[in-house]
Amino acid sequence: MHKIYKYDLESFVLIDNDVISDDSPLPSDGWTDVSVEKGLYIPKFNPDLNKWTESATQDYIDSLKNNTDSSSIDTLIKQNAILSYHFAKLQSEFISFKKGIAE
């Protein structure tokens, strides 16, 4: 089994992927078994080079990277800490409860 990738025949941008058996031929036009490199935001296949390239503009990539709201992340970190504390407390109470039943 190996992964294959479908690209648009006009723009050459990645639109789908699938898995086929090793002895199966590639489907018709618009499919390749060349792996998409990690880190590409909008992969575009170049059939002449048999390679995936980046088609996203630097402005687009920068907008995605700068879209992280640090206050939201801080809130999630605090919520995670609170939930972890409550889970540990409940777990401890459950163990104590089980010991009480066993006695």
Buried (B, 14 or more C-beta within 10 A) or exposed (E): EEEBBBBEEEEBEBEEEEEBEEEEEEEEEBBBEBEBEEEBEBBBBEEEEEEBEBBBEEEEBEEEEEEEEEEEEEEEEEEEEEEEEEEEEEEEEEEEEEEEEEE
